[in-house]
Amino acid sequence: MDNISYIHSNKTAIYNKLYYGKDGVYIGLKNGRLKKYESISQNIPTEDLGYIPEDVSNKVTDFSSPDDITYPTSKAVNDAILAIPSTTINKIMAYIAAKR
């Protein structure tokens, strides 16, 4: 986190970056302005930041219905990788090696 004096010298905040101020923590919004938060754990409005924060309700344990909102557990990723046939992995590795 930078000190809020960065904003005074550069005139705009960096998007989605946190800043310290004398009276609390601020976050840079898309428009270059700052928004103050009473607590760093306070929910950040997604309309200001342009993304959906990770939340346990968005966690999935498999890739049965992919979308742009949910995120997988590390076990789901591991299981998906292990499910790839070794012949496919060998073809991918050969392709990468040929491109070097």
N, C-alpha and C positions, 0 to 999 in steps of 0.2 A: 504494500500500500504506500502511496506517495502522500506527502503532506499536502493539504489543500492549497498551500501557497503556489503549487505547480499551476493551478488553474488561473491564479491571478497573473502569472507571468506569461502563460500560453493562451489565455482567453477562452479555451474550450476544454472540456473534460474528455478523456478517452472513453469510448463506449465500453460499458460493462466493467470498468475498473473502479476499485475502491480507493477512497481518499480519507485521510484523517483530517478532522477539523477540531478546533478548540471545544466545540460543543457536541461532537459525535462523529459518526462515520457517514460518508456520503458515497453515492455510486454515480458513475457517468452514464448518462442516457444517450440515446441515438442522436438527439438534437444538440449534443455537446454541453448540455446543462447538467447540473448536479441535483440529486434528490437525497434528502436526509433520511436516515433510518435511526430509530431509537435503539434498535437492537440488531446486531448483525444476523441474528437468526430469524428476524422478521421476514415474512414472505415478500419476495420481490415481485412486483406486478409484471407479468409476462408481456403485456402490451407495450411497456416501456423498453424492455430488453430485447424483444424479438426472438425469444426462445422459450421452450417449456422446460422448467427445472425438473431434474430427476426427482421422482417421488416413488415411494414404495408401491403405490397403486399403479405405477407405470412399468413396474418390473415384470418381466416374463421369464419363464424357465425353459422355453423352447422356441423354435422358429416357425411354428405352425401357421401363424397369421402375421407376417411382417407388415410393419407400417412405419411412419415417421415420428411416432410419439413414444412408443415403448422402448425399453432398453433391456438387453439380455443379461442374465447372471453369467459369471465366469464359467460355471458348469455347463450352461447351455451352449456357450461358445466352444468349450472343450469337446462336448458331445458332438456338435456339428462338424468340427474339424476331424474328429476320429471317425466319423461316418463317411468321409470322403474315401473312395477306393484308392488303394496305393498306386494303381496304374495311372489314375488321374493325376495324383501328386507327382509321380515320376514324369509325366508328360509336361506338367507345369514347370518343374525344375529344369527339364531339358530345354524348354522354350526360353526360360530366363537365362540359362547358361549360353544359349546360342546368341542372345541379344547383347551379351557383354563384349 
